[in-house]
């Protein structure tokens, strides 16, 4: 599976699987907006999605989350990450 296929499986294909096709799974006007932005290209290196130090922004329900206030800080004991 290519990095793009993996990302699609976790977004638009997952939305279709759980009955939310057309409501979520894509960045479009009128869609539900949960978005994460990284400072690297996950298509070039899919393992970047396991590296929280490269996480730049989280948007939940169309609102930017303040990671310092909302609990998106790394855990003291992070679970094992593969990649």
Secondary structure, DSSP 8 states (H G I E B T S, - for coil): --HHHHHHHHTHHHHHHTT-BTTBSS--TTS---EEEESS-TTT-GGGGG-GGGEEEEEETTEE--HHHHT-S--TT------
